[in-house]
Structure formats: structure tokens, C-alpha cells
Amino acid sequence: MPYSTQIPARNRALSVIFGQMADCYRYLGTEERFRAIAYDNVAKTLLNMKEDIIVYNDNLSALDNIRGIGESIAEKIIEFLHTGQVHGFEELKKKVPFELLELMHVNGIGAATLRVLHDALSIRNKEELITALQTGRLEKIKGFGQKKIENLQRALKLYKEEKRMLLKDALKIGNDIITSIQKIPGVDRAALAGSLRRKKETIGDIDIVIEAEPKKRRRIVEQFIQLPGIKSVLVKGPTKVSVLLNKANVQVDCRLVSKDEFGAALLYFTGNKEHNIRLRTIARERGYKINEYGIFHLKTHRKMAGATEEEMYAFLQMKFIPPEQRLNKGEIEKAMIRK
């Protein structure tokens, strides 16, 4: 990607992992603060190293001599160099609401606040926190008075506004990412979705749909998170990966689907909420359900469409609706094929 730096890819990937481990330990409380500090320091050290960390492969003693890298962390580095992952990190993520941790560094929130929100209301991510704020659920938590709630709302609003960018800038970043993704072995195709594909004037997150065979997805995800320009990994799995970029601190959400699901995923992740709800309502009225995997018969669960967007709209007896029109502002009614 054009916005990449010269930091070796392995160093960057490990720095992301250790930085997120630091966040996990920070979330777990003050008793883990020294671990949090240690992993934060190592994450910074890796970014400042000129040589590729691979030169220390199988050399624990040499790693031990690097400031801030003790035996335990050195072992994790060797493990990563051999396997591409750190088992301790995967286990650590299970102990925390990992998706919620993306808000840890937002001004006015922090680890302690996130811990209370999760313990009191089982809030697991940003979307659930926004819903809780909108429905007044936070008022039930001890210590969350009106002022604190208003501060939270303000912090989230600023966080959202800071992350928005102009369409032309988002398109440049999005297309660069698509170019990099398409070079990863196992990727059959990739396309932009979401508000970026609808060509909204300002963009918050970048949505991407990737077609790949299920058996190849884990390796694709591992290579994706090591691409230059990635600041941190928010979610990592065989069907979804979310990252934050160094560039504009923007979030990128990728969905991995099969060939016969590609059109359904593009349709689902492109239209705005109202457009998608209207399509689901129409499908249900006719005895079908529609989701990101396709159109299915409600009773038999037989798949009726999903490979292409054209196929999806045609099955619902509609003409193809261009992405930028998918706003539920009369475009669905105009697309209906009259018999």
C-alpha cells in the first residue's frame, strides 16, 4: 500500500499483537499493570528495530539481550516466527470483551469504564454501548450519573467524527487495500461494500467482501493482518477480520465468503439499514428470508439465490439497483418488475 512504512512486516504484526495484549492486561485491572507496561514497551521496541525480527529465529539468548524482552516474551516471538500466531494471545482474548477494547484509548473512556460497562450490562462492543446509551440502560449503573453519561456520549461522538473521512480519501485507501488483498494467495476476488460503495460524501469505516474457499481463509486472514499500514487487529476469525489502519485511524471490516455467497454479502453490506430491512420484509412476505448468505425458503431452507446481486434482485422480481441508490427512498418500488 502506498501509505506503508519501512518497518518489517513481521515486526509490525508482532507489535500489533503485543500492543493488543497490553490492552487486554490493562483491561484486566491494576494487578496486571506491569504486564501491560512490559508488552507496550516491547510493541514499541519492535517498531523501532531496523532489522527483521526473523534474524533472531531460534535464538532465545539473543532476544533476551534486547531491552524489555524477557524469556517469556522471547518465547512468544519464537512461537510467532514458527507458527504465525501467539497462543497466549488467543487465550487472553477469551478473558476479555475483545471488540470493546477498541474504545480503550478514546478520551474519557479508558479500561476501568469499559470493565464496569461489561460487568454491569455485558456490553461487548461499540455498537452495544451506543444502543445502551440510546435506551438509557447506563442510568442503572452505580456511579453513572447524568454528567458521566453525557461525557461518554460526547466522547463517542467525537470518536466517530474523527474517524470519518472524505469520499475521495476513503476510495484511495479502500482501493489500495483491495489491491493488496487481491495479491494474497487464495483470494479469488475482493470488492468494496458499505457506505464507500454507496459513495456517501463522508465515510466512517471501510467494508470489504472477500471471496475465498473456507479451507484457505485462516491463512488469508493471517497474511492480511500483516499487510503494511495496519495499526491493530480488532477481530480475527475465519469469516471476519477487522483492523485499524495507521492512516487516519480508520477501521476496515472484511467478510470472507464463498463463491455462491458473494453477491448476497455484497448486497447485505452495501445497502443502508433501511434498504436492507425493506428487502427482508418483501422476502418474508413471499415466504423467503434474506441475509448475507443468500435468499432461502422459510420452510425448506433451500437456497434460492446468492451468487450475484443481479440474481438476488431478480429473484425478488426487481431490476438491479445501483449501490449509490440503496437508501430506501423509493428505489425499491421503482425497481419492481410489473407483470
CORFEN-V621662 format. One record per residue. PHI is phi in degrees with one decimal (* if undefined). BURIAL is 1 if it has 16 or more other ideal C-beta (glycine too) atoms within 10 Angstrom, else 0. Layout:
BEGIN
((PHI | BURIAL) (PHI | BURIAL))
END
This chain:
BEGIN
((* | 1) (-60.7 | 0) (-92.8 | 0) (-74.5 | 1) (-109.7 | 0) (-94.2 | 0) (-66.6 | 1) (-54.5 | 1) (-57.7 | 1) (-66.1 | 1) (-62.2 | 1) (-64.9 | 1) (-61.3 | 1) (-67.7 | 1) (-61.3 | 1) (-61.3 | 1) (-61.1 | 1) (-68.4 | 1) (-63.2 | 1) (-73.6 | 1) (-63.9 | 1) (-60.5 | 1) (-61.7 | 1) (-61.1 | 1) (-66.5 | 1) (-62.5 | 1) (-65.2 | 1) (-69.5 | 1) (120.3 | 0) (-63.8 | 0) (-66.6 | 0) (-107.3 | 0) (-63.3 | 0) (-70.0 | 0) (-66.0 | 1) (-58.6 | 1) (-63.7 | 0) (-61.5 | 1) (-70.1 | 1) (-61.0 | 1) (-64.0 | 1) (-67.3 | 1) (-58.9 | 1) (-69.2 | 0) (-58.9 | 1) (-61.8 | 1) (-72.9 | 1) (-93.5 | 0) (-75.5 | 1) (-83.6 | 0) (-87.3 | 0) (-69.9 | 0) (-59.8 | 1) (-61.0 | 0) (-66.1 | 0) (-98.5 | 1) (-54.6 | 0) (65.3 | 0) (-122.9 | 0) (-60.3 | 0) (-64.2 | 0) (-66.8 | 0) (-64.4 | 1) (-60.1 | 0) (-80.0 | 0) (-80.1 | 1) (-55.9 | 0) (91.7 | 0) (-104.1 | 1) (-89.9 | 0) (-61.2 | 0) (-62.1 | 0) (-70.2 | 1) (-59.3 | 1) (-62.0 | 0) (-68.6 | 1) (-64.4 | 1) (-61.1 | 1) (-59.0 | 0) (-62.5 | 1) (-63.6 | 1) (-87.9 | 0) (-117.9 | 0) (84.4 | 0) (-150.0 | 1) (-122.7 | 1) (-58.5 | 0) (-61.0 | 0) (-68.6 | 1) (-60.9 | 0) (-71.2 | 0) (-63.6 | 1) (-61.8 | 1) (-73.0 | 0) (-91.5 | 0) (-134.3 | 1) (-78.2 | 1) (-58.1 | 1) (-64.4 | 1) (-70.5 | 1) (-68.4 | 1) (-63.1 | 1) (-91.7 | 1) (-60.6 | 1) (-99.1 | 0) (-75.3 | 1) (-52.8 | 0) (92.9 | 0) (-111.6 | 1) (81.7 | 0) (-63.9 | 1) (-62.3 | 0) (-64.5 | 1) (-62.7 | 1) (-62.6 | 1) (-64.3 | 1) (-61.3 | 1) (-71.7 | 1) (-65.9 | 0) (-82.9 | 1) (-125.2 | 0) (56.9 | 0) (-71.5 | 1) (-114.6 | 0) (-157.1 | 1) (-60.0 | 1) (-62.8 | 0) (-67.2 | 1) (-67.3 | 1) (-61.7 | 1) (-62.7 | 0) (-63.4 | 1) (-65.9 | 1) (-68.7 | 0) (-97.2 | 0) (77.4 | 0) (-69.5 | 1) (-68.6 | 1) (-64.5 | 0) (-82.3 | 0) (-86.7 | 1) (-62.8 | 0) (92.2 | 0) (-102.2 | 1) (-80.7 | 0) (-59.2 | 0) (-65.4 | 0) (-63.9 | 0) (-64.0 | 1) (-63.0 | 0) (-64.4 | 0) (-63.8 | 1) (-60.6 | 0) (-65.8 | 0) (-62.8 | 1) (-66.9 | 1) (-64.5 | 0) (-64.2 | 0) (-60.1 | 1) (-67.5 | 0) (-66.9 | 0) (-63.5 | 0) (-82.1 | 1) (-78.4 | 1) (-139.4 | 1) (-68.1 | 0) (-53.7 | 1) (-62.7 | 0) (-70.7 | 0) (-65.3 | 1) (-63.0 | 1) (-61.8 | 0) (-65.0 | 1) (-59.8 | 1) (-68.1 | 0) (-63.3 | 1) (-64.8 | 1) (-57.2 | 1) (-58.9 | 0) (-68.4 | 1) (-62.7 | 1) (-66.1 | 0) (-86.9 | 0) (-76.0 | 1) (-56.7 | 0) (101.9 | 0) (-81.4 | 1) (-83.4 | 0) (-166.4 | 0) (-146.9 | 1) (-146.7 | 1) (-72.2 | 1) (-137.2 | 1) (64.9 | 1) (-65.3 | 1) (-66.9 | 1) (-70.6 | 1) (-77.9 | 1) (61.1 | 0) (-68.4 | 1) (-61.9 | 0) (-125.4 | 0) (-122.2 | 1) (-92.2 | 1) (-108.1 | 1) (-105.5 | 1) (-104.9 | 1) (-135.2 | 1) (-110.2 | 1) (-118.1 | 1) (-96.4 | 1) (-160.8 | 1) (-67.4 | 0) (-51.2 | 0) (-68.8 | 0) (-100.9 | 1) (-69.0 | 1) (-61.4 | 1) (-67.5 | 0) (-62.4 | 1) (-61.7 | 1) (-61.8 | 1) (-76.3 | 1) (-62.2 | 1) (-72.0 | 1) (-99.0 | 1) (-63.8 | 1) (-59.8 | 1) (95.5 | 1) (-89.8 | 1) (-87.2 | 1) (-156.3 | 1) (-105.7 | 1) (-92.8 | 1) (-140.4 | 1) (-142.6 | 1) (-158.2 | 0) (-72.3 | 0) (-119.1 | 0) (-149.9 | 0) (-140.4 | 1) (-125.4 | 1) (-136.2 | 1) (-106.5 | 1) (-94.6 | 1) (-62.2 | 1) (-69.5 | 1) (64.8 | 1) (54.9 | 0) (-84.5 | 1) (-91.4 | 1) (-119.4 | 1) (-111.9 | 1) (-113.0 | 1) (-111.7 | 1) (-105.9 | 1) (-134.7 | 1) (-87.5 | 1) (-58.1 | 0) (-78.6 | 1) (-112.1 | 1) (-58.6 | 1) (-64.6 | 1) (-63.1 | 1) (-65.8 | 1) (-60.3 | 1) (-63.1 | 1) (-64.9 | 1) (-95.4 | 1) (-105.1 | 1) (-63.1 | 1) (-71.7 | 0) (-56.9 | 0) (-66.5 | 0) (-61.6 | 1) (-65.8 | 1) (-62.6 | 0) (-63.0 | 1) (-63.2 | 1) (-63.6 | 0) (-64.3 | 0) (-62.1 | 1) (-60.3 | 1) (-64.0 | 0) (-61.6 | 0) (-100.1 | 0) (91.9 | 0) (-129.9 | 1) (-125.8 | 0) (-125.8 | 1) (-146.5 | 1) (-71.6 | 1) (-105.0 | 0) (148.6 | 1) (-109.5 | 1) (-128.5 | 1) (-70.4 | 0) (-61.6 | 0) (-88.9 | 0) (-91.8 | 0) (65.7 | 0) (-66.7 | 0) (-80.0 | 0) (-105.3 | 1) (-163.7 | 1) (163.6 | 1) (-70.1 | 1) (-135.9 | 1) (-66.0 | 1) (-57.4 | 0) (-63.9 | 1) (-64.9 | 1) (-63.7 | 1) (-61.6 | 0) (-62.8 | 1) (-84.5 | 1) (60.8 | 0) (-132.1 | 1) (-75.5 | 0) (-60.7 | 0) (-104.7 | 1) (-57.1 | 0) (-50.9 | 1) (-67.9 | 0) (-97.5 | 1) (-81.2 | 1) (-129.5 | 1) (57.2 | 1) (-122.1 | 0) (97.3 | 0) (-67.9 | 1) (-69.4 | 1) (-62.7 | 0) (-67.7 | 0) (-82.1 | 1) (-59.0 | 0) (-86.5 | 0) (-85.3 | 0) (-105.3 | 0))
END
